[in-house]
């Protein structure tokens, strides 16, 4: 959108926002208009994205934690992933115990997370792997203190039903990028394979968490494709990840990092397209946004990942809780109780699992 001094750009953003605030869905041409917004007009885009967030989602923030329970040796060749057996990275295959999972889940609850996800490498789970995970999921579901989530790759209808019977409430399976760009990122499975898993999980009555990774060489049309596809599928939570290219993966050194304002612009446009969904700002937040991490809410984000990622570190949970406190934003736990953000009573130090470089939260001082 051409920036001028007549106020036309500001008025057009406001007009589109008013329609979204009134409950009217954004169409593709309007989304393209917003993609052309640049310069100082981005602040207007963020302003209205924030208004849409408050109207359709509320001021309260949610956050979740994840744990890599099975790491490395993955058969797939996703170009951004350090766990693929096709690439030479520092990740060593490893597998955690049910006790490890429970300890990490307990820590996530102490930090205020509403959801806790177990993430496994691989194209999809085997029945033996589901047997291994079942005690953890059943116990977590029975306790009812945090939402049990699973990121296990492709699922069959029977596997989705089994996860549901274990007490899993939500499945994460990201589209990652658009259909047209997908082959530039992954070749060992298809975009339709990912869509099929989402539909299978939804049919089983599982909540859907699905989003993408941005900064992988995609264009704005690709980003719009993802947003509109997710809207059509009816996902509940949309993770917005920014590429943090790991040495040894094909994408390392190939793409310039997204500028912070462009990353925030992606969040804002997704909020216009998906006004009532939970937009979760996840991987790459610390690296890409740097000092502008607190702007994720002003740009329309409503949740984030707290703690570590799969094979890389996040920032200390206390820093994120302090960010919420400084912004005056409350957060919601799984029981839908609103809390004022405070730093954890017990400092959290980060320890690296010597077997595979897997980051695990551990209680104790620095």
ROTIFI-401683 format. One line per 8 residues: number of its first residue (from 0); for each residue x negated, y, z negated of C-alpha. Coordinates in pm, 1 decimal, padded with zeros to 6 digits. Each point is the difference from the previous one (the first is absolute). Layout:
NUM> X,Y,Z  ... $
***
This chain:
0> 00000.0,00000.0,00000.0  -00152.6,00332.9,00104.0  -00071.9,00227.3,-00291.4  00128.3,00353.0,00049.7  00081.1,00307.6,-00205.9  00376.8,00006.4,00052.8  00091.4,-00253.0,-00265.0  00140.4,-00238.4,00261.1 $
8> -00207.5,-00294.5,-00119.0  00099.2,00054.2,-00363.7  00365.4,00030.9,00093.2  -00006.5,-00316.5,00211.4  -00163.4,-00204.4,-00278.5  00259.7,00134.7,-00243.5  00287.4,-00082.1,00236.0  -00118.8,-00357.9,00047.3 $
16> -00052.6,-00035.8,-00375.0  00350.3,00127.0,-00077.5  00147.8,-00272.2,00220.4  -00205.9,-00266.4,-00178.8  00098.4,00143.0,-00338.8  00363.5,-00029.4,00107.2  -00048.5,-00369.5,00072.0  -00037.2,00010.1,00378.4 $
24> -00271.6,-00227.9,00144.4  -00291.5,00161.1,00178.9  -00020.4,-00085.7,00370.1  -00312.7,-00069.6,00202.9  -00014.7,00339.0,00174.5  00025.2,00183.5,-00331.6  -00274.1,-00219.9,-00141.9  -00219.5,00088.4,00298.4 $
32> 00057.1,00369.2,-00073.9  -00125.7,-00051.0,-00353.4  -00308.0,-00182.2,00129.6  -00098.3,00319.3,00183.0  -00000.4,00208.4,-00316.6  -00351.7,00116.5,-00088.4  -00186.7,00272.0,-00187.6  00178.5,00203.8,-00264.7 $
40> 00335.7,-00142.4,00109.2  -00099.7,-00329.5,-00161.4  00072.2,00160.0,-00337.2  00359.9,00051.6,00110.3  00016.2,-00361.9,00112.7  -00121.3,-00114.6,-00343.8  00242.1,00233.8,-00177.5  00298.7,-00154.5,00173.4 $
48> -00132.9,-00354.9,-00032.9  -00016.6,00058.5,-00374.3  00358.9,00130.8,-00001.0  00110.6,-00314.9,00183.4  -00187.2,-00219.1,-00250.2  00166.8,00166.9,-00297.2  00347.1,-00009.8,00157.9  -00006.3,-00360.5,00120.7 $
56> -00242.0,-00174.2,-00238.9  -00037.6,00224.7,-00303.7  -00289.5,00159.2,-00186.7  -00103.6,-00318.7,-00176.3  -00305.5,-00185.1,00127.2  -00057.2,-00374.6,00014.0  -00324.9,-00188.0,00031.0  -00108.5,-00359.3,00040.0 $
64> -00313.0,-00210.7,-00036.7  -00132.4,-00285.7,00210.0  -00244.9,-00283.1,-00053.5  -00191.7,-00201.3,00258.2  00059.6,-00352.8,-00130.9  -00145.6,-00180.0,00300.9  -00282.2,00190.4,00168.1  -00184.1,-00040.3,00330.2 $
72> -00034.8,-00274.5,00263.0  00303.7,00131.0,00186.3  00070.4,-00151.6,00341.0  00134.4,00329.3,00141.6  -00209.5,00266.2,00174.1  00165.5,00321.4,-00124.1  -00262.3,00257.0,00093.8  00033.9,00200.5,-00321.4 $
80> -00029.6,-00292.4,-00244.6  -00314.4,-00104.8,-00184.9  00151.5,-00340.2,-00086.1  00000.7,-00139.9,00353.8  -00232.8,-00294.6,00059.2  -00067.9,00149.0,00345.8  -00204.4,00287.2,-00149.1  -00317.5,00024.9,-00202.8 $
88> 00090.2,00183.3,-00321.4  -00097.7,-00026.3,-00364.6  00321.4,-00179.7,-00098.4  -00049.1,-00349.9,-00140.3  00301.7,-00235.2,00001.3  00144.8,-00043.5,-00347.0  00322.3,-00092.8,-00174.1  00135.2,00117.5,-00334.9 $
96> 00174.9,-00194.0,-00271.9  00354.9,00052.4,-00122.8  -00156.0,00142.9,-00318.0  -00187.9,00259.2,00209.6  00324.7,00099.6,00167.5  00180.1,00031.5,-00332.5  -00276.4,00217.1,-00148.0  00010.8,00233.6,00300.1 $
104> 00380.4,00016.9,-00014.4  -00013.2,00089.1,-00370.8  -00248.3,00277.1,00077.1  00223.4,00133.7,00278.8  00291.7,00020.8,-00244.6  -00214.5,00189.5,-00250.8  -00081.9,00250.5,00272.8  00371.9,00049.4,00073.2 $
112> 00027.8,-00189.6,00328.1  00352.4,-00103.1,00098.5  -00117.0,-00273.1,00240.4  -00287.2,-00245.6,00011.3  -00099.8,-00176.5,00319.9  -00202.8,-00314.0,00058.3  -00189.3,00023.9,00329.7  -00147.5,-00303.3,00177.2 $
120> -00226.3,-00004.4,00302.1  00099.0,-00223.1,00290.1  00265.0,-00009.2,00270.1  00258.3,-00150.2,-00232.9  00030.4,-00207.1,-00318.0  -00023.2,-00377.0,-00020.5  00237.8,-00194.2,-00221.8  -00293.2,-00074.4,-00230.4 $
128> -00065.8,00372.1,-00036.4  00364.5,00060.2,-00086.5  -00029.6,-00272.7,-00264.0  -00299.1,00186.8,-00145.2  00185.1,00334.1,-00009.1  00334.5,-00129.0,-00126.0  -00080.1,-00002.7,-00376.7  -00113.2,00362.3,00010.3 $
136> 00298.9,00124.7,00195.9  00250.2,-00192.1,-00213.0  -00148.9,00125.0,-00326.3  -00015.8,00359.3,00123.9  00359.7,-00013.6,00120.3  00122.2,-00149.0,-00327.3  -00171.6,00270.3,-00204.7  00166.7,00268.5,00213.4 $
144> -00249.9,00275.6,-00081.2  -00140.9,00059.5,00348.0  00115.5,-00076.1,00356.4  -00171.9,-00312.8,00141.5  -00113.7,00061.0,00358.0  -00182.8,-00217.3,00253.1  -00223.7,00076.5,00296.9  -00072.2,-00342.4,00144.5 $
152> 00005.9,00050.9,00376.1  00247.4,-00164.1,00235.9  00291.9,-00182.0,-00160.0  00239.7,-00265.4,00120.7  00364.8,00016.9,-00101.6  -00053.6,-00284.4,-00249.4  -00301.8,00174.6,-00153.2  00190.6,00325.8,-00037.8 $
160> 00281.7,-00186.6,-00174.2  -00250.4,-00170.5,-00227.9  -00161.7,00330.4,-00095.8  00343.4,00135.8,-00080.8  00071.2,-00302.2,-00222.4  -00331.2,00057.1,-00182.8  00115.6,00347.6,-00098.3  -00187.6,00204.1,00261.2 $
168> 00203.3,00314.8,00065.8  -00194.9,00169.7,00276.7  -00221.8,-00106.7,00289.1  -00260.7,00224.2,00158.7  -00090.0,-00057.6,00364.7  -00128.0,00307.2,00180.3  00056.5,00064.8,00369.0  -00337.7,00183.4,-00013.0 $
176> 00042.2,00185.2,00330.0  00229.8,00028.9,00300.8  00085.4,-00278.6,00241.3  -00197.8,00170.6,00280.0  -00313.5,00047.8,-00214.6  00018.7,-00332.0,-00184.2  -00216.3,-00194.5,00244.3  -00282.6,00249.1,-00054.5 $
184> 00000.5,-00088.5,-00369.6  00092.5,-00370.9,-00021.4  -00016.2,-00281.6,00257.6  00061.3,-00318.3,-00203.3  00371.0,00070.5,-00055.4  00259.4,00233.2,00147.5  00206.0,00297.6,-00105.6  00311.8,-00213.7,00039.8 $
192> -00145.3,-00250.5,-00248.5  -00005.0,00276.0,-00259.8  00350.7,00119.9,00079.0  00124.5,-00359.6,-00022.8  -00135.1,-00037.6,-00353.5  00176.1,00317.8,-00111.8  00329.0,-00124.8,00141.0  -00045.1,-00342.3,-00162.0 $
200> -00072.4,00160.7,-00338.0  00298.8,00232.2,00029.9  00228.4,-00292.0,00087.6  -00116.5,-00173.3,-00319.1  00110.1,00299.8,-00204.7  -00347.4,00135.0,-00070.4  -00071.9,00371.6,-00013.1  -00232.0,00114.5,00281.5 $
208> -00322.6,00196.8,-00032.4  -00160.5,00079.8,00335.7  -00203.8,00284.0,00143.0  -00317.9,00066.6,00191.7  -00362.0,00108.4,00006.0  -00071.5,00335.2,00160.0  -00322.8,00123.4,00152.9  -00063.4,-00311.9,00211.1 $
216> -00000.3,00185.8,00331.6  00378.7,00014.9,00031.3  00185.7,00298.6,00145.2  00297.9,00186.6,-00142.2  00235.4,-00203.3,00217.1  -00136.1,-00313.6,-00167.7  00065.1,00149.4,-00342.8  00354.9,00085.9,00097.1 $
224> 00050.0,-00353.0,00133.8  -00088.1,-00144.4,-00340.8  00226.9,00239.4,-00188.9  00302.9,-00060.3,00221.1  -00058.5,-00376.8,00006.7  -00010.8,-00009.3,-00380.3  00319.0,00205.5,-00013.4  00173.8,-00240.7,00237.8 $
232> -00113.4,-00308.6,-00195.3  00117.7,00158.1,-00324.4  -00308.8,-00026.7,-00218.8  00018.7,00129.6,-00356.8  -00360.5,00106.4,-00063.5  -00241.5,00141.4,00259.2  -00371.7,-00011.7,-00087.6  -00198.9,00270.0,00177.7 $
240> -00364.4,-00107.0,00017.6  -00293.3,00191.7,00146.7  -00286.6,-00187.9,00160.6  -00297.7,-00048.5,-00230.2  -00222.9,-00185.2,00243.3  -00217.9,-00262.8,-00169.3  -00351.4,-00070.3,00125.0  -00001.6,-00317.3,00205.8 $
248> 00352.0,00043.4,00140.1  00050.2,00102.3,00365.4  00147.0,00335.1,-00101.9  -00298.0,00106.7,-00208.4  -00149.2,00315.5,00151.1  00239.1,-00006.9,00296.2  00262.6,00255.9,-00106.9  -00042.2,00337.2,-00173.0 $
256> 00174.1,00022.8,-00335.1  00339.3,00168.7,-00000.1  -00012.3,00357.8,-00125.9  00189.7,00041.9,-00329.6  00258.8,00232.9,00155.1  00068.2,-00250.1,00278.1  00044.1,-00279.3,-00252.9  00249.3,00216.0,-00190.3 $
264> 00176.7,00080.1,00326.6  00053.9,-00373.2,00058.8  00158.8,-00031.0,-00344.1  00226.0,00300.5,00064.8  00125.8,-00122.9,00336.8  00069.2,-00345.3,-00142.4  00206.5,00169.9,-00271.6  00207.8,00179.7,00264.1 $
272> 00060.2,-00330.8,00183.6  00046.5,-00212.9,-00314.1  00158.3,00246.5,-00243.5  00129.6,-00248.6,-00256.4  -00280.4,-00258.7,00000.5  -00280.7,-00038.1,-00248.0  -00312.1,00132.1,00173.7  -00298.6,-00160.5,-00171.6 $
280> -00338.9,00163.9,00057.2  -00246.7,-00285.1,-00021.2  -00333.8,-00099.4,00153.8  -00254.1,00268.1,00089.7  00165.3,00267.7,-00215.4  -00313.2,00089.4,-00194.0  -00233.0,00006.6,00300.1  00224.6,00183.3,00245.3 $
288> 00186.6,00247.6,-00221.5  -00281.9,00071.4,-00245.2  00094.8,00312.0,-00201.4  00345.8,00008.9,00161.3  00133.3,-00323.9,-00149.8  00254.8,00185.8,-00212.4  00152.5,00141.0,00321.5  00146.4,-00339.3,00091.6 $
296> 00319.1,00090.9,-00188.7  00030.8,00348.5,00150.6  -00031.9,-00170.4,00340.3  00283.7,-00240.6,-00080.9  -00165.1,-00304.3,-00160.2  00189.0,-00155.7,-00289.5  -00228.1,-00277.5,-00122.5  -00359.4,-00118.0,00010.2 $
304> -00227.1,-00292.0,-00072.3  -00169.8,00026.0,-00338.8  -00326.8,-00177.8,-00077.6  -00216.4,-00195.9,00241.2  00070.9,-00125.8,00349.3  -00092.3,-00340.6,00142.3  -00375.3,00019.5,00054.8  -00058.2,00370.8,-00073.7 $
312> 00034.6,00215.0,-00310.3  00277.9,00246.1,-00070.0  -00039.7,00276.2,-00250.6  00055.4,-00032.3,-00374.3  00369.9,-00032.6,-00094.7  -00046.8,00271.5,-00260.2  -00091.1,00248.3,00273.2  00322.9,-00074.7,00187.7 $
320> 00209.1,00026.1,-00314.7  -00166.7,00331.6,-00079.6  00085.0,00117.0,00352.9  00368.2,-00072.9,-00063.2  -00014.8,00173.3,-00337.5  -00157.6,00310.1,00155.1  00271.2,00006.0,00266.9  00276.9,-00048.0,-00255.4 $
328> 00123.3,-00310.7,00181.5  00154.0,-00285.5,-00201.2  -00028.2,-00360.6,00109.7  00239.7,-00294.0,-00003.5  -00081.3,-00349.8,-00121.6  00168.6,-00319.9,00118.4  00280.9,00041.3,-00254.3  00081.9,00339.6,00161.3 $
336> -00104.5,00182.7,-00318.0  -00157.3,00340.1,00059.4  -00333.7,00073.8,-00167.2  -00217.4,00305.2,-00041.4  -00347.4,-00075.5,00131.0  -00277.1,-00036.1,-00257.5  -00347.6,-00144.6,00024.6  -00022.3,-00370.4,-00099.7 $
344> -00062.8,-00046.6,-00372.3  -00275.5,-00250.4,00077.9  -00262.2,00110.6,00254.0  -00025.0,-00222.0,00304.5  -00339.1,-00097.6,00134.1  -00045.9,-00166.7,00334.5  -00194.0,-00323.6,00024.7  -00103.2,-00180.1,00315.2 $
352> 00056.5,-00373.5,00024.0  -00346.8,-00141.4,00065.1  00137.7,-00277.1,00219.8  00137.3,00221.0,00271.7  -00020.5,00367.9,-00077.2  00370.4,00001.7,-00089.7  00090.3,00303.9,-00208.5  00194.3,-00091.7,-00313.6 $
360> 00128.3,00235.2,-00271.6  -00141.9,-00082.6,-00341.8  00090.5,00148.8,-00335.2  -00271.2,00182.8,-00186.6  -00220.0,00305.3,00001.7  -00236.2,00115.9,00269.9 $
***
